Amino acid sequence: MHLQQGQMQNNMQGQMQNKQQVPKTPELNDRDILNEMITLEKHAANLYHTATIEANHQALHQTCSNLMNETLQCQRHLFQLMSQKGWYKTQNADQQQIGQTYQQFEGYMQTQFPNQ
């Protein structure tokens, strides 16, 4: 179900509208389909990532890496489309949250790698 980048851009340009409301019915709607597509792309990227880091042959490593990057681009386009339609919401972190997360990570690194 992996779409080529050009096809995805053409499809998205034709479908872009701001924050569409989706009726709650038992039938599949555009939001449901895009949600399934983005989920599949996330799983595919994870599989390609594992294949890339475990590939012993250089050509296989490069092929898996290229496929992973294409999959990540497709996932990004799907995310942008869903976000523009109001179907994929993210929360911005404030400075306090960023600082707390940084301190947690820094503490973890110091306990795991004390000599560095």
Sequence and secondary structure as in RCSB ss.txt:
>XXXX:A:sequence
MHLQQGQMQNNMQGQMQNKQQVPKTPELNDRDILNEMITLEKHAANLYHTATIEANHQALHQTCSNLMNETLQCQ
RHLFQLMSQKGWYKTQNADQQQIGQTYQQFEGYMQTQFPNQ
>XXXX:A:secstr
    HHHHHHHHHHH  SS      SS  HHHHHHHHHHHHHHHHHHHHHHHHH  SHHHHHHHHHHHHHHHHHH
HHHHHHHHHTTSS      HHHHHHHHHHHHHHHHHH TT 
